Amino acid sequence: MKAEEMIFRNCLISRGLRFTPERNIILQEVFQRHDHFGAEDLLASIKKKGRRTSRATIYRTLELLVKCGLLDVVDFGGGSHHYEHVLG
């Protein structure tokens, strides 16, 4: 198990939440990226690979990843949020 997965699993458990297959897909995709990305970029990338998850799940999971200290939110202006992972 990778460090980011262990941290995320423990964070979810401490909040009474489950580590679902959809959250795992999002976590994997986030840590394969090495750039700033938006939620819509992430959704497009996941769909391009033939995986399924909802837009709402992506937004909620990104928020959880920030709360767990695995992502930072970057504001480039214009009201859009971009993310970058801070582990690894």
KOLMAR-508885 format. One record per residue (C-alpha): chain; x, y, z; residue number from 1. Coordinates in steps of 0.001 Angstrom, whole numbers, plus 500000, padded with zeros to 6 digits. Example, Ala and Ser with C-alpha at 12.3 -4.5 7.8 and 13.67 -1.06 7.14 Angstrom:
<torza><rolo>A</rolo><c1>512300</c1><c2>495500</c2><c3>507800</c3><torlo>1</torlo></torza>
<torza><rolo>A</rolo><c1>513670</c1><c2>498940</c2><c3>507140</c3><torlo>2</torlo></torza>
END
This chain:
<torza><rolo>A</rolo><c1>500000</c1><c2>500000</c2><c3>500000</c3><torlo>1</torlo></torza>
<torza><rolo>A</rolo><c1>501367</c1><c2>503407</c2><c3>499055</c3><torlo>2</torlo></torza>
<torza><rolo>A</rolo><c1>501840</c1><c2>506105</c2><c3>501683</c3><torlo>3</torlo></torza>
<torza><rolo>A</rolo><c1>499144</c1><c2>508373</c2><c3>500235</c3><torlo>4</torlo></torza>
<torza><rolo>A</rolo><c1>496620</c1><c2>505527</c2><c3>500267</c3><torlo>5</torlo></torza>
<torza><rolo>A</rolo><c1>497396</c1><c2>504642</c2><c3>503884</c3><torlo>6</torlo></torza>
<torza><rolo>A</rolo><c1>497119</c1><c2>508290</c2><c3>504960</c3><torlo>7</torlo></torza>
<torza><rolo>A</rolo><c1>493840</c1><c2>508743</c2><c3>503081</c3><torlo>8</torlo></torza>
<torza><rolo>A</rolo><c1>492354</c1><c2>505487</c2><c3>504439</c3><torlo>9</torlo></torza>
<torza><rolo>A</rolo><c1>493236</c1><c2>506444</c2><c3>508024</c3><torlo>10</torlo></torza>
<torza><rolo>A</rolo><c1>491864</c1><c2>509949</c2><c3>507555</c3><torlo>11</torlo></torza>
<torza><rolo>A</rolo><c1>488585</c1><c2>508617</c2><c3>506178</c3><torlo>12</torlo></torza>
<torza><rolo>A</rolo><c1>488245</c1><c2>506058</c2><c3>508960</c3><torlo>13</torlo></torza>
<torza><rolo>A</rolo><c1>488816</c1><c2>508765</c2><c3>511585</c3><torlo>14</torlo></torza>
<torza><rolo>A</rolo><c1>485933</c1><c2>510705</c2><c3>510025</c3><torlo>15</torlo></torza>
<torza><rolo>A</rolo><c1>483646</c1><c2>507661</c2><c3>509892</c3><torlo>16</torlo></torza>
<torza><rolo>A</rolo><c1>483865</c1><c2>507447</c2><c3>506081</c3><torlo>17</torlo></torza>
<torza><rolo>A</rolo><c1>484631</c1><c2>504550</c2><c3>503751</c3><torlo>18</torlo></torza>
<torza><rolo>A</rolo><c1>487473</c1><c2>504122</c2><c3>501281</c3><torlo>19</torlo></torza>
<torza><rolo>A</rolo><c1>485338</c1><c2>503369</c2><c3>498219</c3><torlo>20</torlo></torza>
<torza><rolo>A</rolo><c1>486498</c1><c2>502173</c2><c3>494792</c3><torlo>21</torlo></torza>
<torza><rolo>A</rolo><c1>485578</c1><c2>505588</c2><c3>493362</c3><torlo>22</torlo></torza>
<torza><rolo>A</rolo><c1>487705</c1><c2>507401</c2><c3>495943</c3><torlo>23</torlo></torza>
<torza><rolo>A</rolo><c1>490553</c1><c2>505023</c2><c3>495158</c3><torlo>24</torlo></torza>
<torza><rolo>A</rolo><c1>490290</c1><c2>505825</c2><c3>491426</c3><torlo>25</torlo></torza>
<torza><rolo>A</rolo><c1>490441</c1><c2>509545</c2><c3>492197</c3><torlo>26</torlo></torza>
<torza><rolo>A</rolo><c1>493369</c1><c2>509122</c2><c3>494602</c3><torlo>27</torlo></torza>
<torza><rolo>A</rolo><c1>495331</c1><c2>507117</c2><c3>492021</c3><torlo>28</torlo></torza>
<torza><rolo>A</rolo><c1>494662</c1><c2>509654</c2><c3>489282</c3><torlo>29</torlo></torza>
<torza><rolo>A</rolo><c1>495650</c1><c2>512580</c2><c3>491508</c3><torlo>30</torlo></torza>
<torza><rolo>A</rolo><c1>498999</c1><c2>511024</c2><c3>492411</c3><torlo>31</torlo></torza>
<torza><rolo>A</rolo><c1>499793</c1><c2>510087</c2><c3>488811</c3><torlo>32</torlo></torza>
<torza><rolo>A</rolo><c1>499671</c1><c2>513771</c2><c3>487900</c3><torlo>33</torlo></torza>
<torza><rolo>A</rolo><c1>502611</c1><c2>516101</c2><c3>488373</c3><torlo>34</torlo></torza>
<torza><rolo>A</rolo><c1>500955</c1><c2>519394</c2><c3>487511</c3><torlo>35</torlo></torza>
<torza><rolo>A</rolo><c1>498243</c1><c2>521702</c2><c3>488753</c3><torlo>36</torlo></torza>
<torza><rolo>A</rolo><c1>494808</c1><c2>520419</c2><c3>487805</c3><torlo>37</torlo></torza>
<torza><rolo>A</rolo><c1>491183</c1><c2>521314</c2><c3>488213</c3><torlo>38</torlo></torza>
<torza><rolo>A</rolo><c1>488305</c1><c2>519037</c2><c3>489110</c3><torlo>39</torlo></torza>
<torza><rolo>A</rolo><c1>487062</c1><c2>519074</c2><c3>485523</c3><torlo>40</torlo></torza>
<torza><rolo>A</rolo><c1>490537</c1><c2>518107</c2><c3>484252</c3><torlo>41</torlo></torza>
<torza><rolo>A</rolo><c1>490508</c1><c2>515181</c2><c3>486646</c3><torlo>42</torlo></torza>
<torza><rolo>A</rolo><c1>487033</c1><c2>514085</c2><c3>485528</c3><torlo>43</torlo></torza>
<torza><rolo>A</rolo><c1>488057</c1><c2>514189</c2><c3>481863</c3><torlo>44</torlo></torza>
<torza><rolo>A</rolo><c1>491204</c1><c2>512193</c2><c3>482551</c3><torlo>45</torlo></torza>
<torza><rolo>A</rolo><c1>489314</c1><c2>509519</c2><c3>484491</c3><torlo>46</torlo></torza>
<torza><rolo>A</rolo><c1>486653</c1><c2>509204</c2><c3>481786</c3><torlo>47</torlo></torza>
<torza><rolo>A</rolo><c1>489302</c1><c2>509037</c2><c3>479060</c3><torlo>48</torlo></torza>
<torza><rolo>A</rolo><c1>490721</c1><c2>505958</c2><c3>480791</c3><torlo>49</torlo></torza>
<torza><rolo>A</rolo><c1>487288</c1><c2>504319</c2><c3>480757</c3><torlo>50</torlo></torza>
<torza><rolo>A</rolo><c1>486716</c1><c2>504599</c2><c3>484475</c3><torlo>51</torlo></torza>
<torza><rolo>A</rolo><c1>483479</c1><c2>505860</c2><c3>485984</c3><torlo>52</torlo></torza>
<torza><rolo>A</rolo><c1>482879</c1><c2>508331</c2><c3>488758</c3><torlo>53</torlo></torza>
<torza><rolo>A</rolo><c1>480571</c1><c2>511280</c2><c3>489201</c3><torlo>54</torlo></torza>
<torza><rolo>A</rolo><c1>481477</c1><c2>514947</c2><c3>489169</c3><torlo>55</torlo></torza>
<torza><rolo>A</rolo><c1>480054</c1><c2>515290</c2><c3>492699</c3><torlo>56</torlo></torza>
<torza><rolo>A</rolo><c1>482257</c1><c2>512450</c2><c3>493969</c3><torlo>57</torlo></torza>
<torza><rolo>A</rolo><c1>485313</c1><c2>514130</c2><c3>492485</c3><torlo>58</torlo></torza>
<torza><rolo>A</rolo><c1>484559</c1><c2>517465</c2><c3>494151</c3><torlo>59</torlo></torza>
<torza><rolo>A</rolo><c1>483833</c1><c2>515820</c2><c3>497526</c3><torlo>60</torlo></torza>
<torza><rolo>A</rolo><c1>486931</c1><c2>513632</c2><c3>497339</c3><torlo>61</torlo></torza>
<torza><rolo>A</rolo><c1>489184</c1><c2>516553</c2><c3>496413</c3><torlo>62</torlo></torza>
<torza><rolo>A</rolo><c1>487873</c1><c2>518406</c2><c3>499466</c3><torlo>63</torlo></torza>
<torza><rolo>A</rolo><c1>488619</c1><c2>515367</c2><c3>501635</c3><torlo>64</torlo></torza>
<torza><rolo>A</rolo><c1>492129</c1><c2>515065</c2><c3>500190</c3><torlo>65</torlo></torza>
<torza><rolo>A</rolo><c1>492760</c1><c2>518708</c2><c3>501106</c3><torlo>66</torlo></torza>
<torza><rolo>A</rolo><c1>491432</c1><c2>518166</c2><c3>504645</c3><torlo>67</torlo></torza>
<torza><rolo>A</rolo><c1>493650</c1><c2>515083</c2><c3>504995</c3><torlo>68</torlo></torza>
<torza><rolo>A</rolo><c1>496717</c1><c2>517129</c2><c3>504035</c3><torlo>69</torlo></torza>
<torza><rolo>A</rolo><c1>497391</c1><c2>515307</c2><c3>500762</c3><torlo>70</torlo></torza>
<torza><rolo>A</rolo><c1>496462</c1><c2>518169</c2><c3>498415</c3><torlo>71</torlo></torza>
<torza><rolo>A</rolo><c1>496887</c1><c2>521920</c2><c3>498387</c3><torlo>72</torlo></torza>
<torza><rolo>A</rolo><c1>494429</c1><c2>524270</c2><c3>496747</c3><torlo>73</torlo></torza>
<torza><rolo>A</rolo><c1>495995</c1><c2>526802</c2><c3>494395</c3><torlo>74</torlo></torza>
<torza><rolo>A</rolo><c1>494037</c1><c2>529885</c2><c3>493342</c3><torlo>75</torlo></torza>
<torza><rolo>A</rolo><c1>495142</c1><c2>531327</c2><c3>490019</c3><torlo>76</torlo></torza>
<torza><rolo>A</rolo><c1>492360</c1><c2>533912</c2><c3>490112</c3><torlo>77</torlo></torza>
<torza><rolo>A</rolo><c1>489075</c1><c2>533962</c2><c3>488289</c3><torlo>78</torlo></torza>
<torza><rolo>A</rolo><c1>487386</c1><c2>531869</c2><c3>490963</c3><torlo>79</torlo></torza>
<torza><rolo>A</rolo><c1>488675</c1><c2>528525</c2><c3>489745</c3><torlo>80</torlo></torza>
<torza><rolo>A</rolo><c1>490516</c1><c2>526212</c2><c3>492087</c3><torlo>81</torlo></torza>
<torza><rolo>A</rolo><c1>493415</c1><c2>524061</c2><c3>491037</c3><torlo>82</torlo></torza>
<torza><rolo>A</rolo><c1>495065</c1><c2>521374</c2><c3>493080</c3><torlo>83</torlo></torza>
<torza><rolo>A</rolo><c1>498514</c1><c2>519869</c2><c3>493528</c3><torlo>84</torlo></torza>
<torza><rolo>A</rolo><c1>499550</c1><c2>516938</c2><c3>495643</c3><torlo>85</torlo></torza>
<torza><rolo>A</rolo><c1>501959</c1><c2>517690</c2><c3>498461</c3><torlo>86</torlo></torza>
<torza><rolo>A</rolo><c1>503144</c1><c2>514194</c2><c3>499239</c3><torlo>87</torlo></torza>
<torza><rolo>A</rolo><c1>505950</c1><c2>512667</c2><c3>497201</c3><torlo>88</torlo></torza>
END
